[in-house]
Amino acid sequence: MFQSGYVPKGTYLLTVNADGYEPYKQEIKINEDTCKIMLFNDYYDEEQYPSAHPGLIRMGDVDGDDIIDEEDLEELLDAVHGEESGGNAMDFNRDGELNLLDVQYFASFYDHSSSSLKYISTVERSVTRKKGEVKFDDTASPSDAVEISGKSG
């Protein structure tokens, strides 16, 4: 989990990068509230998240050009057939072997006709409470509170 403390009001571009994955980018507007997004690197059960859908960091960028495309598919198929050496970035199911299971994983993320918008997380917002305004019941403890710091005004 990544968390950041006080972030000034404004519009930001969140970018998440990892080897073998298409970069995840999302513009987020920060107001005087709390924002939360959730990202997965594999498909998830949509019924678990009925009010807000998580973003998806798609695996399959075999050649490292930040796009999952036909070139990645061709390179993966060449490696599976032994025509080219493949690396760990192609072992999508992490079983130590390059085989048809990796092609199946790749196929689940390869959708050349899709819009990248369907992979973007919903931004959940809530009212930010200032230090001292949080009241605790029997189930909460002071460590559950969020301390707000930074410039006021």
C-alpha positions as CSV (number, residue, x, y, z in Angstrom):
1,M,0.0,0.0,0.0
2,F,1.2,3.5,-0.9
3,Q,0.0,6.4,1.1
4,S,0.9,10.1,1.0
5,G,0.3,12.7,3.7
6,Y,-0.8,16.2,2.8
7,V,-0.9,16.9,-0.9
8,P,-1.7,20.5,-2.0
9,K,-5.0,21.1,-3.9
10,G,-4.5,20.6,-7.7
11,T,-4.5,18.1,-10.5
12,Y,-1.9,15.3,-10.6
13,L,-1.0,12.5,-12.9
14,L,-0.5,9.2,-11.0
15,T,1.9,6.8,-12.9
16,V,2.7,3.3,-11.8
17,N,5.5,1.4,-13.7
18,A,6.7,-2.2,-13.4
19,D,8.7,-4.5,-15.7
20,G,6.5,-6.5,-17.9
21,Y,3.5,-4.3,-17.3
22,E,1.9,-1.5,-19.3
23,P,2.3,1.7,-17.4
24,Y,-0.8,2.8,-15.4
25,K,-1.7,6.5,-15.7
26,Q,-4.6,8.3,-14.1
27,E,-5.3,12.0,-13.6
28,I,-6.5,12.7,-10.1
29,K,-7.9,16.0,-8.8
30,I,-7.1,16.8,-5.2
31,N,-9.5,19.0,-3.4
32,E,-9.9,19.5,0.3
33,D,-11.0,15.9,0.9
34,T,-9.5,12.4,1.0
35,C,-9.0,10.5,-2.2
36,K,-8.6,6.7,-2.5
37,I,-8.0,4.5,-5.5
38,M,-7.4,0.8,-5.7
39,L,-5.2,-0.9,-8.3
40,F,-4.9,-4.6,-9.1
41,N,-2.4,-6.4,-11.3
42,D,-4.8,-9.2,-12.1
43,Y,-8.5,-9.4,-12.8
44,Y,-10.7,-9.2,-9.8
45,D,-14.2,-10.3,-8.8
46,E,-16.4,-7.3,-9.8
47,E,-19.1,-8.3,-7.3
48,Q,-16.7,-7.5,-4.4
49,Y,-16.5,-3.9,-5.5
50,P,-20.1,-2.8,-6.4
51,S,-19.7,0.9,-5.6
52,A,-16.3,1.6,-7.1
53,H,-14.2,-0.4,-9.5
54,P,-10.5,-0.8,-9.0
55,G,-8.0,0.1,-11.7
56,L,-6.1,-2.6,-13.5
57,I,-2.3,-2.6,-14.2
58,R,-2.1,-4.9,-17.3
59,M,0.7,-7.4,-17.7
60,G,2.0,-8.3,-21.1
61,D,4.5,-5.6,-22.1
62,V,7.1,-8.1,-23.2
63,D,9.3,-5.8,-25.3
64,G,9.3,-2.9,-22.8
65,D,7.9,-0.3,-25.1
66,D,5.0,0.6,-22.6
67,I,2.3,-0.8,-24.9
68,I,0.7,-4.2,-25.0
69,D,0.5,-5.0,-28.7
70,E,1.0,-7.5,-31.5
71,E,4.8,-7.2,-31.2
72,D,4.6,-8.4,-27.6
73,L,2.4,-11.4,-28.7
74,E,4.8,-12.3,-31.5
75,E,7.8,-12.1,-29.1
76,L,6.1,-14.3,-26.5
77,L,5.0,-16.9,-29.1
78,D,8.6,-17.1,-30.4
79,A,9.9,-17.6,-26.9
80,V,7.3,-20.3,-26.1
81,H,8.3,-22.1,-29.4
82,G,12.0,-21.9,-28.5
83,E,12.8,-19.5,-31.4
84,E,13.8,-16.8,-29.1
85,S,15.0,-16.8,-25.5
86,G,12.4,-15.5,-23.1
87,G,12.9,-13.9,-19.7
88,N,11.1,-13.7,-16.4
89,A,9.0,-10.9,-17.8
90,M,7.3,-13.4,-20.1
91,D,6.6,-15.9,-17.3
92,F,3.2,-14.4,-16.4
93,N,2.0,-17.1,-14.1
94,R,5.4,-17.2,-12.4
95,D,5.8,-21.0,-12.5
96,G,9.4,-20.9,-13.9
97,E,8.4,-22.1,-17.4
98,L,7.5,-20.5,-20.6
99,N,4.5,-22.3,-22.1
100,L,0.9,-22.0,-23.3
101,L,-0.3,-21.0,-19.8
102,D,1.8,-17.8,-20.2
103,V,0.1,-17.2,-23.6
104,Q,-3.3,-17.7,-21.9
105,Y,-2.4,-15.1,-19.3
106,F,-1.2,-12.7,-22.0
107,A,-4.4,-13.2,-23.9
108,S,-6.5,-12.2,-21.0
109,F,-4.9,-8.8,-20.9
110,Y,-4.4,-8.3,-24.7
111,D,-7.3,-6.5,-26.1
112,H,-6.3,-4.4,-29.0
113,S,-9.8,-2.9,-29.5
114,S,-10.3,-1.9,-25.9
115,S,-10.4,1.6,-24.4
116,S,-7.9,2.1,-21.6
117,L,-10.6,3.9,-19.7
118,K,-12.2,0.7,-18.6
119,Y,-9.0,-0.1,-16.7
120,I,-9.0,3.2,-14.7
121,S,-9.9,3.2,-11.0
122,T,-12.9,5.0,-9.6
123,V,-11.7,7.8,-7.3
124,E,-13.4,7.4,-3.9
125,R,-13.7,10.6,-1.9
126,S,-14.5,11.3,1.7
127,V,-14.6,14.3,4.0
128,T,-11.3,15.0,5.6
129,R,-11.4,15.5,9.3
130,K,-8.9,17.7,11.0
131,K,-6.8,16.5,14.0
132,G,-8.9,16.6,17.1
133,E,-12.3,16.2,15.3
134,V,-12.2,12.4,15.3
135,K,-14.4,10.7,17.9
136,F,-13.8,7.1,18.8
137,D,-16.3,4.4,19.7
138,D,-15.5,1.1,21.5
139,T,-14.1,-0.5,18.3
140,A,-11.7,2.3,17.3
141,S,-8.4,3.3,18.7
142,P,-6.4,6.5,18.3
143,S,-4.1,4.7,15.9
144,D,-7.0,4.4,13.5
145,A,-7.1,8.2,13.1
146,V,-5.5,10.0,10.2
147,E,-3.4,13.0,11.1
148,I,-3.7,15.9,8.6
149,S,-0.6,18.1,8.2
150,G,0.4,20.8,5.8
151,K,-0.7,24.3,5.0
152,S,-4.1,25.4,6.1
153,G,-6.2,27.9,4.5
